[in-house]
């Protein structure tokens, strides 16, 4: 059953990040050209990034609603719901008419599907990582909880590979029909994931907590009353990984192609390197967190990412292929270190009664505040600075350091719950 749970959770998070990264990459490369009025390319790019941000704005609602039922009805049912929601929304994007065909209906329908995708994704990643954490023994919680984030990086890697494959088509074919293929193939992944997830057992920790203490009537309310400081710091600590993820793989792609004139092939290969490095280091960071402490690994990974913000853009500004790929690779390593430690870290903060809501809200409120808005804010800062990236560097560094401070201030429930003291406050 543990093997099935690993496979089921990994497929789901891979699908989520495949869809989200696919949308983000296409936002920078093609959606801005096909779904918005032609004319001003800067305005079209900003509109595309705004649509990207809409998906994040609705994620806290998904975290609240699905997290509520995940704490009341169980993890397994909600994971099936999130998989189907995210998968179908992503696939339907590949069947939408463009602005040339449907006019204003095109961006409107795109926004609707983005909202549905964001609602389901609001609890997919959190539910998958906490479910594996609850199946694992305490001394291996970090390495198991890090498996879904590694799967997410694999999904993002597959997304970048799919985009690179269709981008190799002749430009007219890519804009006409090629961009749709990566979206449509999510139907196959969704069907496979559904088959696996419906056979997964319920989390043993959830079943035990349900028998011994019952389920929370209103998990989010219980969190707000019993652990408001932990929840608030959980949100702030989750801002850093969002900034570290979406500026390199969303904003930087547009920056390289539109501002620096770097070829689309070079940027997409850079994205592939980024996600490959992230996928490789994520499970290592999870296991390291078990050995030396998840808080230490997560905090120092954030500090490292903040310090690398300036070298990252300096390397991009050379417009040299080797330096660009090096920038993406190092940035991917730092993101993987954060994601690998974060999964078990967040699971440790909350009791079983409220863990789904706590982890989902911590991640997704931060995603709405800093993940979805990061490319839009970065693009606006770049425009205001006349094309100079230093305000973006400052923006990244400050948010990452604030998140690292929040990690340093957190003391969670994890060890107390393992000793049967689940009601003790942090």
ABEGO torsion letter per residue (X at the ends): XAAAAAAAAAAAAAAAAAAAAAAAAAAAAAAAAAABBBGBAAAAAAAAAAAAAAAAAAAAAAAAAAAAAAAAAEAAAAAAAAAAAAAAAAAAAAABBBAAAAEAAAAAAAAAAAAAAAAAAAAAAAAAAAAAAAABBAAAAAAAAAAAAAAAAAAAAAAAAAAAAAAABBAAAAAAAAAAAAAAAAAAAAAAAAAAAAABBBBAAAAAAAAAAEBBABAAAAAAAABAAAAAAAAAAAAAAAAAAAAAAAAAAAAAAAAAGBBAAAAAAAAAAAAAAAAAAAAAAAAAAAAAEAAAAAAAAAAAAAAAAAAAAAAAAAGBAAAAAAAAAAAAAAAAAAAAAAAAAAAAABBAAAAAAAAAAAAAAAAAAAAAAAAAAAAAAAAAAGGBAAAAAAAAAAAAAAAAAAAAABBBAAAAAAAGAAABBX
